[in-house]
């Protein structure tokens, strides 16, 4: 799992690209990124699957903030990003959320 950040000089946003290599998601057909930046909407931010089997998406996030998120695989399995900037305990259930800091 890879997170790339591109800070824009003239705008108060950072373009953040989230990538899941083929081996990290098995035979997944769909992956959505779900988090604070899309109000935890499970369908708002689908990731695109490349011919190599990698899933990616780029989102614009406001600079100077932290955003919690998870990956939703095939609409049924939640996955952390262990390469995220940090992990925090979720207020819902016995699990953690990934965090990206921009």
C-alpha positions as a printed Julia matrix, in Angstrom:
102×3 Matrix{Float64}:
   0.0     0.0     0.0
   1.42    3.32   -1.08
   0.42    6.91   -0.34
   1.94    9.71   -2.45
   1.43   13.39   -1.64
   1.76   16.27   -4.09
   1.52   19.67   -2.42
   0.27   22.46   -4.68
   2.01   25.81   -4.18
  -0.85   28.03   -5.27
  -3.73   26.11   -3.7
  -4.53   25.11   -0.12
  -4.85   21.44   -1.1
  -2.64   18.41   -1.46
  -3.23   15.8    -4.15
  -3.01   12.46   -2.37
  -2.76    9.25   -4.39
  -3.68    6.03   -2.62
  -2.45    2.81   -4.26
  -3.01   -0.84   -3.46
  -0.74   -3.28   -5.32
  -2.36   -6.39   -6.74
  -0.83   -8.67   -4.11
  -2.29   -6.68   -1.21
  -5.93   -7.13   -2.25
  -5.94  -10.66   -3.65
  -8.61  -11.16   -6.28
 -10.64   -8.08   -5.36
 -13.11   -6.86   -7.96
 -13.78   -3.48   -6.35
 -12.08   -1.25   -3.81
 -13.42    2.0    -2.37
 -11.55    4.37   -0.09
 -13.8     5.49    2.74
 -12.96    8.18    5.26
 -13.48   11.56    6.82
 -12.79   13.31    3.5
 -15.92   11.76    1.95
 -18.07   11.59    5.11
 -17.45    7.82    5.37
 -19.56    7.28    2.25
 -18.86    3.71    1.09
 -19.6     4.5    -2.58
 -18.28    8.07   -2.98
 -14.66    7.28   -3.88
 -14.12    4.13   -5.95
 -10.55    3.16   -6.77
  -9.65    2.41  -10.37
  -8.15   -0.98  -11.24
  -5.22   -0.95  -13.67
  -4.37   -3.68  -16.15
  -1.68   -4.83  -13.72
  -4.32   -5.32  -11.0
  -3.34   -2.29   -8.9
  -6.1    -0.1    -7.46
  -5.49    3.69   -7.29
  -7.33    6.92   -6.65
  -6.26   10.54   -6.2
  -8.16   12.91   -3.93
  -7.65   16.59   -3.11
  -7.3    17.09    0.65
  -7.05   20.36    2.57
  -3.54   21.05    3.85
  -2.86   21.12    7.58
  -5.27   18.35    8.52
  -5.37   14.68    9.42
  -7.91   12.35    7.8
  -8.94    8.9     9.03
  -9.75    6.31    6.36
 -10.08    2.62    5.48
 -10.31    0.59    2.29
 -13.54   -1.31    1.54
 -12.82   -4.37   -0.58
 -15.64   -5.97   -2.59
 -18.19   -4.08   -0.46
 -17.67   -6.46    2.46
 -14.12   -6.43    3.85
 -12.46   -3.47    5.61
  -8.67   -3.08    5.32
  -6.17   -0.78    7.06
  -3.31    0.9     5.28
  -0.36   -0.13    7.43
   1.86    2.3     5.5
  -0.33    5.26    6.54
   1.14    8.12    8.55
  -0.36    6.63   11.69
  -3.12    4.39   13.02
  -5.73    5.47   15.55
  -8.36    3.58   17.5
 -11.8     3.79   15.9
 -14.59    5.1    18.13
 -16.8     2.39   16.58
 -16.0    -1.2    17.42
 -12.75   -2.91   18.27
 -10.57   -1.77   15.35
  -8.17    0.9    14.11
  -8.39    3.48   11.34
  -5.56    4.57    9.04
  -4.59    8.26    9.08
  -3.05   10.42    6.35
  -1.55   13.76    7.44
  -1.38   16.56    4.86
